[in-house]
């Protein structure tokens, strides 16, 4: 039986650091508890915000 290992490489570390940075940013700007919860949810999907802004900037 062959065991296959799938690794993500450095992209997982970059996403993790980005998540921590985005969480600190969004939660730091929160004015209420629920805005902090929303900030945490935004931090989870920060790459989607980044790609959307990039495509909007490029006019695609």
TORVO-782051 format. One record per residue: x, y, z of N, C-alpha, C, CB in turn; chain; residue in one letter. Coordinates in pm, 1 decimal. Glycine has a CB too. Example, Ala and Ser with C-alpha at 12.3 -4.5 7.8 and 13.67 -1.06 7.14 Angstrom:
<drenfis>
(drenfi (1319.0, -569.0, 780.0), (1230.0, -450.0, 780.0), (1320.0, -330.0, 780.0), (1130.8, -447.3, 904.6), 'A', 'a')
(drenfi (1285.0, -225.0, 708.0), (1367.0, -106.0, 714.0), (1290.0, 3.0, 787.0), (1408.4, -59.8, 572.5), 'A', 's')
</drenfis>
This chain:
<drenfis>
(drenfi (83.8, -116.3, 0.0), (0.0, 0.0, 0.0), (89.6, 124.2, 0.0), (-96.1, -1.1, 121.4), 'A', 'x')
(drenfi (65.0, 213.0, -95.2), (144.6, 334.2, -108.4), (77.5, 449.1, -34.5), (164.9, 370.1, -256.5), 'A', 'x')
(drenfi (156.9, 519.3, 41.8), (105.5, 633.0, 117.4), (143.1, 760.8, 44.7), (160.5, 633.7, 262.8), 'A', 'x')
(drenfi (42.0, 842.8, 9.4), (67.3, 968.8, -58.4), (49.4, 1082.4, 41.1), (-26.7, 986.6, -180.6), 'A', 'x')
(drenfi (144.6, 1172.9, 41.3), (138.9, 1289.3, 129.4), (128.0, 1413.5, 41.9), (264.5, 1296.7, 223.5), 'A', 'x')
(drenfi (23.1, 1489.1, 65.2), (2.5, 1613.4, -8.9), (34.2, 1730.2, 83.6), (-143.8, 1623.3, -64.0), 'A', 'x')
(drenfi (131.8, 1807.2, 45.2), (171.7, 1921.4, 125.8), (137.2, 2049.8, 52.9), (321.9, 1916.2, 158.3), 'A', 'x')
(drenfi (105.7, 2152.4, 129.4), (71.7, 2280.8, 69.9), (193.8, 2369.3, 52.2), (-31.1, 2351.8, 154.5), 'A', 'x')
(drenfi (300.5, 2337.2, 115.9), (420.5, 2417.2, 103.3), (407.5, 2550.1, 175.4), (452.6, 2440.3, -41.8), 'A', 'x')
(drenfi (475.8, 2650.9, 125.4), (477.6, 2779.1, 194.2), (346.1, 2856.3, 185.3), (587.5, 2862.8, 139.1), 'A', 'x')
(drenfi (255.8, 2817.5, 95.9), (131.3, 2892.8, 82.8), (46.6, 2885.6, 209.4), (51.4, 2841.1, -35.5), 'A', 'x')
(drenfi (53.4, 2776.3, 281.5), (-20.8, 2765.6, 407.1), (31.5, 2862.3, 511.9), (-14.0, 2623.7, 460.4), 'A', 'x')
(drenfi (162.3, 2879.9, 515.3), (221.9, 2974.0, 610.5), (186.1, 3117.6, 573.8), (375.0, 2957.0, 614.9), 'A', 'x')
(drenfi (185.8, 3148.5, 445.7), (150.3, 3284.3, 402.1), (5.0, 3313.2, 435.6), (174.9, 3302.0, 250.1), 'A', 'x')
(drenfi (-82.4, 3216.6, 409.5), (-224.0, 3236.1, 444.1), (-240.0, 3252.3, 594.9), (-309.6, 3117.3, 393.7), 'A', 'x')
(drenfi (-168.1, 3174.0, 672.8), (-177.4, 3183.3, 818.3), (-133.1, 3318.7, 870.3), (-94.6, 3074.9, 882.7), 'A', 'x')
(drenfi (-21.6, 3369.2, 818.9), (24.1, 3501.7, 859.7), (-73.2, 3610.1, 813.5), (164.3, 3529.3, 803.9), 'A', 'x')
(drenfi (-126.7, 3593.1, 694.5), (-226.6, 3688.4, 644.7), (-352.6, 3686.2, 728.7), (-261.3, 3658.2, 499.8), 'A', 'x')
(drenfi (-393.1, 3566.7, 772.7), (-511.1, 3554.7, 858.3), (-489.7, 3628.5, 990.0), (-543.7, 3406.7, 884.8), 'A', 'x')
(drenfi (-373.3, 3609.6, 1050.6), (-344.9, 3675.7, 1178.2), (-343.3, 3827.5, 1159.8), (-209.7, 3626.9, 1236.3), 'A', 'x')
(drenfi (-278.0, 3873.4, 1054.4), (-273.2, 4017.2, 1027.9), (-410.4, 4075.6, 1000.9), (-182.6, 4045.3, 910.9), 'A', 'x')
(drenfi (-490.9, 4005.5, 921.5), (-625.3, 4053.6, 891.2), (-713.6, 4051.9, 1015.7), (-688.5, 3968.7, 780.5), 'A', 'x')
(drenfi (-698.5, 3949.9, 1099.3), (-777.3, 3942.6, 1222.3), (-743.4, 4059.1, 1314.4), (-753.1, 3808.9, 1294.4), 'A', 'x')
(drenfi (-614.9, 4087.8, 1328.6), (-574.3, 4201.5, 1412.9), (-629.9, 4331.4, 1355.5), (-419.4, 4209.7, 1424.3), 'A', 'x')
(drenfi (-622.8, 4348.5, 1225.2), (-671.7, 4470.5, 1161.3), (-822.1, 4486.2, 1178.4), (-636.2, 4470.3, 1013.3), 'A', 'x')
(drenfi (-898.6, 4384.4, 1137.9), (-1044.5, 4394.6, 1141.7), (-1097.8, 4402.6, 1284.3), (-1106.8, 4276.1, 1070.4), 'A', 'x')
(drenfi (-1042.7, 4325.2, 1375.4), (-1089.9, 4329.2, 1513.9), (-1047.9, 4460.2, 1579.4), (-1035.2, 4208.7, 1594.1), 'A', 'x')
(drenfi (-931.6, 4512.3, 1542.8), (-887.0, 4639.9, 1596.7), (-975.2, 4756.5, 1556.6), (-747.6, 4666.6, 1553.1), 'A', 'x')
(drenfi (-1037.0, 4747.7, 1439.8), (-1126.3, 4854.0, 1393.1), (-1270.1, 4835.6, 1442.0), (-1124.5, 4859.8, 1241.5), 'A', 'x')
(drenfi (-1299.4, 4723.8, 1505.7), (-1435.3, 4694.5, 1551.3), (-1474.1, 4785.0, 1667.4), (-1447.7, 4547.4, 1592.7), 'A', 'x')
(drenfi (-1598.5, 4831.0, 1665.4), (-1647.8, 4917.3, 1772.2), (-1736.1, 4842.5, 1870.6), (-1724.1, 5033.5, 1713.7), 'A', 'x')
(drenfi (-1789.2, 4728.6, 1829.3), (-1873.3, 4647.7, 1917.3), (-1826.4, 4502.6, 1911.2), (-2023.7, 4659.2, 1877.3), 'A', 'x')
(drenfi (-1878.9, 4422.5, 2001.5), (-1844.6, 4280.7, 2003.6), (-1882.0, 4212.4, 1872.5), (-1914.1, 4211.4, 2120.2), 'A', 'x')
(drenfi (-2001.2, 4239.7, 1821.0), (-2047.5, 4172.0, 1699.8), (-1971.2, 4218.3, 1576.7), (-2196.4, 4195.7, 1679.9), 'A', 'x')
(drenfi (-1924.7, 4343.0, 1577.7), (-1838.6, 4387.4, 1468.6), (-1704.0, 4314.5, 1476.1), (-1818.0, 4541.3, 1473.9), 'A', 'x')
(drenfi (-1658.7, 4281.3, 1596.2), (-1537.8, 4201.1, 1612.6), (-1555.8, 4060.5, 1559.3), (-1497.8, 4195.8, 1758.2), 'A', 'x')
(drenfi (-1673.0, 4002.2, 1584.1), (-1703.4, 3868.7, 1529.3), (-1705.8, 3875.3, 1377.2), (-1839.7, 3815.6, 1583.4), 'A', 'x')
(drenfi (-1768.2, 3979.5, 1323.1), (-1770.9, 3997.3, 1178.2), (-1629.0, 4016.0, 1124.7), (-1859.5, 4118.0, 1139.7), 'A', 'x')
(drenfi (-1545.8, 4087.3, 1198.9), (-1406.3, 4105.4, 1159.8), (-1331.0, 3973.7, 1153.8), (-1337.0, 4199.3, 1255.8), 'A', 'x')
(drenfi (-1359.1, 3885.6, 1248.1), (-1295.7, 3753.9, 1246.5), (-1339.9, 3674.0, 1124.1), (-1328.9, 3676.6, 1375.2), 'A', 'x')
(drenfi (-1467.3, 3682.6, 1090.0), (-1515.3, 3614.0, 969.7), (-1452.9, 3672.9, 844.2), (-1667.7, 3622.1, 960.7), 'A', 'x')
(drenfi (-1436.7, 3805.1, 841.0), (-1370.7, 3868.7, 727.1), (-1225.9, 3823.3, 716.6), (-1377.5, 4021.5, 739.1), 'A', 'x')
(drenfi (-1160.9, 3805.0, 830.7), (-1021.2, 3762.1, 830.4), (-1005.9, 3622.9, 769.7), (-965.0, 3763.8, 972.5), 'A', 'x')
(drenfi (-1107.1, 3540.2, 784.1), (-1101.3, 3404.6, 728.0), (-1101.7, 3409.6, 575.6), (-1219.8, 3319.5, 778.6), 'A', 'x')
(drenfi (-1176.9, 3502.7, 518.0), (-1191.8, 3508.1, 372.2), (-1117.3, 3626.3, 310.6), (-1339.1, 3515.9, 335.3), 'A', 'x')
(drenfi (-1011.7, 3676.0, 374.9), (-939.5, 3792.1, 324.1), (-885.2, 3773.4, 183.0), (-826.8, 3824.9, 416.1), 'A', 'x')
(drenfi (-846.5, 3652.8, 138.7), (-797.5, 3643.2, 0.0), (-905.3, 3678.7, -102.7), (-745.8, 3502.0, -27.3), 'A', 'x')
(drenfi (-1030.5, 3649.9, -70.6), (-1138.3, 3685.0, -163.4), (-1149.0, 3836.6, -177.3), (-1272.9, 3625.9, -115.6), 'A', 'x')
(drenfi (-1134.7, 3910.5, -67.8), (-1135.8, 4056.7, -74.1), (-1018.9, 4108.0, -158.8), (-1129.4, 4116.9, 68.1), 'A', 'x')
(drenfi (-904.1, 4046.1, -140.7), (-784.6, 4087.3, -213.6), (-801.7, 4065.7, -363.7), (-662.2, 4010.7, -162.9), 'A', 'x')
(drenfi (-848.1, 3949.5, -403.4), (-867.2, 3919.9, -545.6), (-974.8, 4010.0, -605.8), (-904.9, 3771.9, -565.2), 'A', 'x')
(drenfi (-1083.6, 4032.8, -531.5), (-1190.1, 4120.0, -580.6), (-1137.7, 4261.6, -604.6), (-1307.4, 4122.8, -481.0), 'A', 'x')
(drenfi (-1062.2, 4315.4, -509.6), (-1007.5, 4450.6, -524.5), (-909.3, 4457.1, -641.7), (-937.7, 4495.0, -394.4), 'A', 'x')
(drenfi (-829.0, 4352.3, -657.5), (-733.7, 4349.8, -768.4), (-804.7, 4346.8, -903.2), (-641.1, 4229.3, -755.9), 'A', 'x')
(drenfi (-906.1, 4263.4, -915.5), (-980.0, 4257.2, -1042.1), (-1055.3, 4386.8, -1069.6), (-1077.9, 4139.9, -1040.6), 'A', 'x')
(drenfi (-1107.3, 4448.3, -966.0), (-1176.2, 4576.3, -981.7), (-1076.7, 4684.7, -1027.6), (-1244.8, 4618.0, -848.0), 'A', 'x')
(drenfi (-957.4, 4683.1, -969.0), (-853.8, 4779.1, -1006.4), (-810.3, 4760.7, -1151.4), (-733.4, 4765.6, -913.7), 'A', 'x')
(drenfi (-799.6, 4635.3, -1194.3), (-757.8, 4606.3, -1331.2), (-869.4, 4628.5, -1432.2), (-708.4, 4464.2, -1340.8), 'A', 'x')
(drenfi (-991.6, 4645.5, -1384.7), (-1103.9, 4669.5, -1473.6), (-1153.3, 4545.8, -1545.6), (-1066.9, 4771.4, -1573.0), 'A', 'x')
(drenfi (-1133.0, 4431.7, -1486.8), (-1175.3, 4305.8, -1548.2), (-1319.3, 4277.1, -1514.4), (-1086.4, 4190.0, -1502.8), 'A', 'x')
</drenfis>
